Amino acid sequence: MLGETDEDRLSILTKVDLSAEKEAEVITFCRDNEEQLSYRAVINLVRELKGGTSGVSVGSAEFSLSRLEAYRWWYAFRKKHDLKITAKKK
């Protein structure tokens, strides 16, 4: 489900391709909202950062993640940044 190797598991980070600045925004959001953090809120933030509220950024193709890809991204992102934060499924 997540991949057989760490390389497989972390490959989703390349697909999502957030800049270091945007990754820092996600980390700050997670830490600031840790008590009531929901998985859906984190993924929605990523979608907004990738293309605005419509999910499409000017001059680029539509950005989307399947449920499995979103789960894989959350796992890989926490592993990459050694985050011990867990999000509730809401």
Backbone as JSON, one array per atom type, in Angstrom:
{
  "sequence": "MLGETDEDRLSILTKVDLSAEKEAEVITFCRDNEEQLSYRAVINLVRELKGGTSGVSVGSAEFSLSRLEAYRWWYAFRKKHDLKITAKKK",
  "N": [[0.82, -1.19, 0.0], [1.88, 1.31, 0.87], [4.29, 1.13, -0.36], [7.25, -0.77, -1.18], [9.87, -0.15, -0.46], [11.78, 2.43, 1.27], [12.36, 4.38, -0.6], [10.3, 3.98, -2.48], [8.11, 4.6, -0.84], [8.55, 7.29, -0.29], [8.43, 8.48, -2.74], [6.09, 9.75, -3.5], [6.3, 12.31, -2.58], [7.74, 13.61, -4.53], [5.89, 13.71, -6.58], [3.9, 15.41, -5.52], [5.45, 17.63, -4.9], [6.07, 20.03, -3.27], [7.38, 23.23, -2.49], [10.18, 24.13, -0.37], [9.42, 26.25, 1.24], [6.61, 26.05, 1.2], [6.33, 23.53, 2.34], [7.19, 24.15, 4.89], [5.09, 25.81, 5.66], [3.04, 23.91, 5.87], [4.02, 22.34, 7.97], [4.03, 24.24, 10.05], [1.26, 24.79, 10.17], [0.35, 22.25, 11.02], [1.58, 22.02, 13.54], [0.54, 24.25, 14.87], [-2.11, 23.57, 15.02], [-2.29, 21.17, 16.32], [-3.77, 19.87, 18.41], [-6.44, 19.65, 17.5], [-6.1, 18.7, 14.96], [-6.97, 17.62, 11.74], [-6.8, 15.06, 9.33], [-7.98, 15.53, 6.85], [-8.02, 18.35, 6.8], [-5.29, 18.91, 6.59], [-4.65, 17.78, 4.06], [-6.35, 19.31, 2.47], [-5.15, 21.8, 2.82], [-2.7, 21.33, 1.52], [-3.64, 20.97, -1.08], [-4.63, 23.57, -1.55], [-2.23, 25.03, -1.38], [-0.94, 24.03, -3.57], [-2.45, 24.93, -5.71], [-4.3, 26.98, -5.25], [-7.67, 27.76, -4.16], [-9.38, 26.65, -6.01], [-8.09, 24.45, -6.89], [-6.59, 24.53, -9.15], [-3.77, 25.88, -10.62], [-2.58, 28.86, -12.16], [-1.6, 28.45, -15.46], [-0.84, 25.8, -15.19], [-1.41, 22.24, -15.07], [-4.34, 20.66, -13.67], [-4.22, 19.93, -10.22], [-4.39, 17.02, -8.36], [-5.12, 14.53, -5.89], [-5.52, 11.12, -5.23], [-7.34, 9.24, -2.76], [-5.64, 7.27, -1.7], [-3.14, 8.23, -2.57], [-3.06, 10.64, -1.17], [-2.98, 9.68, 1.46], [-0.53, 8.29, 1.34], [1.16, 10.47, 0.83], [0.9, 11.95, 3.23], [1.99, 10.13, 5.08], [4.66, 9.93, 4.06], [5.49, 12.6, 4.17], [5.46, 13.13, 6.94], [7.41, 11.3, 7.72], [9.7, 12.23, 6.33], [10.11, 14.74, 7.57], [10.31, 14.0, 10.16], [8.07, 14.15, 11.86], [6.03, 13.83, 14.65], [3.38, 14.08, 14.76], [0.01, 13.21, 14.62], [-2.86, 13.0, 12.61], [-6.33, 13.28, 13.07], [-8.9, 11.31, 11.63], [-11.24, 12.96, 9.98]],
  "CA": [[0.0, 0.0, 0.0], [2.74, 2.48, 0.93], [5.48, 0.88, -1.16], [8.09, -1.8, -0.57], [11.1, 0.43, 0.07], [11.64, 3.84, 1.65], [12.33, 5.16, -1.84], [8.92, 3.88, -2.99], [7.21, 5.3, 0.07], [8.8, 8.73, -0.34], [8.31, 8.96, -4.12], [4.9, 10.6, -3.62], [6.73, 13.68, -2.32], [8.15, 14.15, -5.83], [4.68, 14.01, -7.34], [3.26, 16.58, -4.92], [6.46, 18.65, -5.22], [5.93, 21.3, -2.55], [8.64, 23.94, -2.23], [10.57, 24.12, 1.04], [8.6, 27.26, 1.91], [5.26, 25.51, 1.38], [6.43, 22.46, 3.33], [7.27, 24.82, 6.19], [3.72, 26.25, 5.98], [2.29, 22.72, 6.31], [4.52, 21.98, 9.3], [3.52, 25.24, 10.98], [-0.17, 24.53, 10.31], [0.18, 21.04, 11.82], [1.98, 22.3, 14.93], [-0.39, 25.23, 15.45], [-3.44, 22.97, 15.16], [-2.05, 19.78, 16.69], [-4.81, 19.3, 19.27], [-7.64, 19.34, 16.74], [-5.67, 18.5, 13.57], [-7.61, 16.55, 10.98], [-6.12, 14.63, 8.11], [-8.64, 16.23, 5.73], [-7.56, 19.74, 6.81], [-3.91, 18.92, 6.08], [-4.69, 17.52, 2.62], [-6.95, 20.5, 1.84], [-4.11, 22.83, 2.81], [-1.77, 20.98, 0.44], [-4.32, 21.29, -2.35], [-4.64, 25.03, -1.68], [-0.87, 25.48, -1.64], [-0.56, 23.6, -4.92], [-3.14, 25.57, -6.81], [-5.39, 27.87, -4.87], [-8.89, 27.1, -3.67], [-10.04, 25.89, -7.09], [-7.33, 23.25, -7.2], [-5.88, 24.73, -10.41], [-2.94, 27.08, -10.62], [-2.48, 29.49, -13.47], [-0.56, 27.93, -16.33], [-0.45, 24.41, -14.93], [-2.5, 21.26, -15.1], [-5.06, 20.51, -12.41], [-3.55, 19.11, -9.22], [-5.32, 16.21, -7.58], [-4.59, 13.35, -5.22], [-6.5, 10.12, -4.84], [-7.29, 9.01, -1.31], [-4.42, 6.51, -1.41], [-2.01, 9.14, -2.75], [-3.08, 11.58, -0.05], [-2.49, 8.93, 2.63], [0.9, 8.05, 1.12], [1.86, 11.74, 1.0], [0.92, 12.28, 4.65], [2.97, 9.23, 5.69], [5.99, 10.29, 3.59], [5.8, 13.93, 4.67], [5.79, 13.0, 8.37], [8.68, 10.59, 7.81], [10.74, 13.14, 5.85], [10.34, 15.81, 8.53], [10.33, 13.39, 11.49], [6.95, 14.7, 12.63], [5.33, 12.86, 15.51], [2.0, 14.54, 14.79], [-0.97, 12.39, 13.91], [-4.1, 13.72, 12.33], [-7.54, 12.48, 13.23], [-9.65, 11.16, 10.39], [-12.53, 13.66, 10.12]],
  "C": [[0.88, 1.27, 0.0], [3.97, 2.35, 0.04], [6.39, -0.1, -0.42], [9.35, -1.23, 0.07], [10.83, 1.87, 0.5], [11.59, 4.72, 0.41], [10.94, 5.15, -2.46], [7.97, 4.71, -2.15], [7.34, 6.82, -0.05], [8.63, 9.32, -1.73], [7.1, 9.88, -4.31], [5.26, 12.06, -3.35], [7.16, 14.37, -3.61], [6.93, 14.53, -6.65], [4.02, 15.29, -6.82], [4.16, 17.81, -5.09], [6.18, 20.02, -4.59], [7.31, 21.93, -2.37], [8.94, 23.85, -0.73], [9.73, 25.11, 1.85], [7.19, 26.73, 2.18], [5.26, 24.33, 2.36], [6.47, 23.05, 4.74], [5.88, 25.32, 6.62], [2.88, 25.08, 6.5], [2.72, 22.33, 7.72], [3.99, 22.95, 10.35], [2.03, 25.03, 11.24], [-0.41, 23.33, 11.23], [0.5, 21.31, 13.29], [1.01, 23.25, 15.61], [-1.76, 24.63, 15.73], [-3.38, 21.52, 15.65], [-3.17, 19.14, 17.49], [-6.06, 18.88, 18.5], [-7.34, 19.1, 15.26], [-6.42, 17.35, 12.91], [-6.82, 16.3, 9.71], [-6.68, 15.38, 6.9], [-8.17, 17.69, 5.65], [-6.15, 19.86, 6.25], [-3.91, 18.75, 4.57], [-5.32, 18.71, 1.89], [-5.95, 21.65, 1.79], [-3.11, 22.57, 1.68], [-2.39, 21.31, -0.91], [-4.35, 22.79, -2.59], [-3.25, 25.56, -2.03], [-0.42, 25.13, -3.07], [-1.28, 24.36, -6.01], [-4.25, 26.5, -6.44], [-6.63, 27.07, -4.5], [-9.58, 26.29, -4.75], [-9.33, 24.6, -7.41], [-6.55, 23.37, -8.49], [-5.05, 25.99, -10.31], [-2.8, 27.59, -12.04], [-1.32, 28.88, -14.24], [-0.12, 26.51, -16.04], [-1.68, 23.52, -14.96], [-3.15, 21.18, -13.72], [-4.3, 19.58, -11.48], [-4.6, 18.32, -8.46], [-4.56, 15.03, -6.97], [-5.74, 12.39, -4.95], [-6.41, 9.95, -3.33], [-6.01, 8.28, -0.92], [-3.19, 7.41, -1.54], [-1.93, 10.14, -1.6], [-2.55, 10.92, 1.22], [-0.99, 8.7, 2.51], [1.7, 9.34, 1.31], [1.98, 12.08, 2.47], [1.94, 11.43, 5.38], [4.39, 9.7, 5.34], [6.42, 11.65, 4.14], [6.2, 13.87, 6.14], [7.14, 12.31, 8.54], [9.84, 11.51, 7.41], [11.11, 14.18, 6.9], [10.36, 15.32, 9.98], [9.27, 14.01, 12.4], [6.26, 13.58, 13.41], [3.86, 13.22, 15.66], [1.12, 13.56, 14.04], [-2.24, 13.2, 13.74], [-5.27, 12.75, 12.51], [-8.26, 12.42, 11.9], [-11.02, 11.79, 10.61], [-13.09, 13.91, 8.77]]
}
